[in-house]
Amino acid sequence: MLSTIALPGWSQAVKFEEDALGRGYVARPYLRYEAEQGRCESEGVKFIDARNDYNQENLASEASFMECAELGARGSSVSWTLDKDADALTIRFSLPDSSDGKGTKQTVGILSDGVKVSDVELDSYWAWQYTVKANVGEKYPDNTPADNKFARMRFDEANILLPRTLKAGSKLTIVKENDAADAVTIDFVEAEMAQHYAKTDYSGDVVVYEGDGSTLQNFVNQNAGKTIYIPAGTYTIPVWLEIRNENTHIVGAGMWHTILMFSANPDNNRTYMRRGVRCSVNKVSIENLTLNTLCNKRYFENKSSQQMGKGLSGSWGTNSVIRNVRADHFECGAWIADYDGNSTRGLLVEGCRFRNNYADGINLCSGTQSVTVRNCSFRNNGDDDMASWSTGNEARNNTFENCTAENNWRASSLGIFGGRNHKALNIAIYDGMECGARITADFDGTGFSTQDEILFKGITIRRCGARSGGPCGTQGDFWGNANPSLNISAGYFYDLNNIRLEDILIAESRHDGVRLQSSSGKKINNITMRNITVRDQHNDGWPFNFKSGLQGNGKGINLRTENCGEYEFSPIPSGFDFTITDNDDSGIALPDAVGQLTVTGRCVSLASGAADADLYDISGTRVATLRAGESYTASFPTLLIVRMAGHKATKIYLQ
């Protein structure tokens, strides 16, 4: 039975609200088609969702928009009418794991207007990571299921280059064509025209590699300073690939056409980390290809000292470029750091897709300077999607801009841990299982500069955070703790200094919208929060939570809630000197009671002849009832809610 009928002219491609704001990877070359009720046609499928009763045991808790479709029986299908021509598909799917953690396989059919175009084998080998349910010390996921563990990373993606172009207006169908008892779960399809690059599209001294991958390292070494073109095909790379000479460029026929498959055995203690592209020299580039690997876990034998290998690693020297590269299934998509004395300066990372990795998408770590990451997609990663961590050598001047991060299943989509003058601009974050974004002192390093600021501006965070309550694996983070959508936290290692948050929207947060906290005697010094809106938060946490024990100072300007219930601010601790205004001047605008209510410092005065005013603290306890001509003075800075007959309830902050 069809759950949705596509009408002529009705677009089924998802329209993201953030596109109109210029936030996220707006220039993406693909369109998104969701397998959700009302957004597709379907035959014999079961739609599942986790939006109304969020529970991490529900597979849909890891789906885009927290909804997806199960294809259970032979012939069950989902379909969409294409808005644009497409010859390449990304299918986000889930299949059950096997008892040994090596996954299961099923083949689905791709149809266009009812005619078979291709068969696609889906394989859950790379999916399904597990960690113990107990709230114990440091917990890293592995790929071995057990009764005392819970699962995350239950989705993966298949990238398919089709044998022909599907035309705009045609119907794309994914159909289950077997009698397997296990369902195939489809989250969405992204469809695009796969860009192809020929040798002649590159300038300079271009040489063509004609091997099978096993000799690529030698070929790169022998052609130092040249542009090495790798034609369309899948190349098996037995160990890591290293760029050792300046002005060397490795380029492909496009991320859909040239695939470097790193084949080192992830279960052998001699080969587990021998994968990815490494570079610490200047003026090099890697462009227009895909990096993939047999890696299916974060650590060998679940030991944090035995890392499985990054897709891209090293410092990349001065003025290098990583462009239009897709990195899947590595420990990290990219870990950029100076560990050999040639610091990163001026690296550009653009048009890349860091997806389905077991830890970070990209981390700009020790010694990175003036790195720009722009127009990139991050999805289904198991640690911070975008991060800058100032470890032994200070990281500075790094910028993330116009990037989209989705379905992060551990840590956050955007994290800054020390350093100076970092910026995150026009970022879209969706469906993270823990924090959406964070600026914290959780990790050791050089700390935050007392001179330059950290700027988050033009950011949307939707459906992120983790609710409190319930055992690990049903609510909370890896340890069952509640997480906010935006976490600002000093403590453990250092103060937070000069943080500026501007033009931020947080929607449908599962816990606190914004949380500020400090510990270990550390402080949040000079934080500015301007034009921040928390919307549609009902069930758990505060829209703005100033945690008990918070120390430091700052100001809030135009902090708003929409459809969040009665209260917006938790009590502000006495150790945190924080002023809240509705504009860049001072005081709170009271448009519905102007002329009757006067606020001066910590004093509220009621005009003669005015109706009674009831004053409530943030917990909802009435602290005073003012009669006409009376005043109330708070003994310390506090937020009050004022109710006056004939007027809307008004929130005021007494400084």
Steps between C-alpha positions, in 0.01 A plus 500: 500500500632844411549714808561814294402579142738731312299770328620666176743779580536393863863499606601219735855627549558634850518876536720593795397820678865588557564535125312830498722621785818400319581246772653161433631344179259699287705441183464120527459336158240244613131502591365310803198268478379375839339160564232646724124505501388798296834535323497192279279241341510157655380146452481258793742686726490576871589856595676533834579818690646610832388862509203472732647252747877530460676179598847412377406133479273601214694476173336823382682693776800496263303586187479835330202690648477188725281322244567220251332213313529123541475284189400165644350277234594429140362779281488766771634828371544874537485741206556866419448720197834655414529878482822488296696259284717255694750226422642453851326401823593494866266263688502530879386163632503262793526122505527281811843400625621142524585328827873537433474871417588460131163604366242363260429561132194546283447607142237757403386608157518851357216575258415800284134526404467131582794387285804339664809719486733319739532264792682627808653286773462656845741383770492586873864396547603860576202584722402400855733618775448392861590613849414372848172602661660560839592858595873430534821693413616583150294309246592454136282307258601178330332280242431194716139458616420370849203492736662754733551756219286748311537592134558816305604572140223276376490665156753509218496624141532342158632719217380385158601630158211402273542361146277773360353837591159513668309797365325770698133408541570125495419281798793356693415183694692287748343155530574193710527205263559206734325304774758564773340528841704807593363835395696752295460843659533803273561844650539705183653524155718782372503531120737700282688514172847357560761747383779350290851642454726401213878537490456808286303673776824539695779738416874472541719192472237222510592131501255209494515206741418172323551243776258313727583690820775276633768713331346842561743596778801439278337694216435798728861492623634490145289795386580757767368846426260377233123461474419129520170417332329178609233402245158360582510167680540337840862468612607266780760669721675245726637753754483874557587744222746779581563826314866573574591777258385861464280612209373146444131468417292181503180543301225269382216479253251605772387358833248279321757368253840460670498292818806420709417195710742442789507126551716450812346237726335676800521183711875442470731664756760569230267669250208650694607867460663489154248707304424852382695785338778666700676827425708763683656693211404832339289599200346162426145398423267203477182547301200331340508147636365272772691338785352183646632217712436159651518659847184432702589632848668782687775315686678171457402271788315800646827656623521878460875479427434279197329733254368362174628770265367829369373572151721811485776570751812709556541878495470557122755778542439845352234593242377150418154401374262211569207536260204285398617197696263248659636311803299207639562237767828622647574549866486874417420661169788746545737577788711801414788560744865598518693214655823536301585872509326629186190675630178522304451845345238602249351157427173513305250214534193541282225303330584188705276234652615353831249228576460176691828524688548357848639813664542860377398627161787749496714618791730801464738410776850588623655799323230552236483862387272684257324186377169549319244218479209606281213356299543153650258228611542304823275206589481196728836556668581363848675803649508873427413562136694829490753574773801712581705374794793707620732237644880533540532765228234771501235486229385839373296679234311190383164547328207268430247656266197393300518139612218258584533235772241226550435192713810524715470213749760592763646828636385791277485635148710808575763528775764755596749397767746781563697724268425846369303688238305199372174555313197288415283685248173402331486142624197266493488213752227235499403194703804458726456239773705697755607868487442695183793735564737566787778728619659328798812438706446125514832415333850589609695752294610861471161643599324808363675828427423796727529737202318361196140376493324184388205581272195286424271692264211405274443148636189282506481194725192278455398187694820462701588438864432202723224465757568406857359186659496140389786251475789552256384428150147627551568863599801717568849489355733197513485523881130581526561870571274773371657719229397846375484599136767765561746437783732773635714352776810615691680271738713194531791662315456874433278808486290598202583852382337741257222286355255668261178324395286686246195429284434146618179298470450187711187301417344188654783449745464180701646663812639846580519732203810686621688390812776696673701328773838507672687284749836452670522872577508591130291778345319610188646847449343761273236303313261688270175334392308705243188414299455143620161332466397168653185364339259212559654358815248342734598181671835526671748764612518879481517705182783694672664315789757670724623207709550526874859593584553689174765772530608783273326781316328600180187641344195383311330714237170406341474147639165355395284194538213393278248234596711380792250526782505753780864531602811576300788559745618291790608700806830676434757409769637786709855421384411576138472871422265488202272776370207440267351769278269514202735725306852637504408772751365398840182394666215273394231621263153447644276580202178374655539684830696814409414788731382272780810298585842659555822300535805668649790276582358239738186698577155454348255788555128504423338826394217658696164383376644186339350155547666263745819328380595149616874426492625141461853365503620265230385192692143629495489605866325832564740735678281811525175667406534870424213742553481832319794721595701219665849372419695176531880481525691176444804430718699357208472481119200289408244431233134564584173434324245776543126442464267798487127491447419586141859454378716219370747338739835679471848373583740753651858473617597696811867592480 
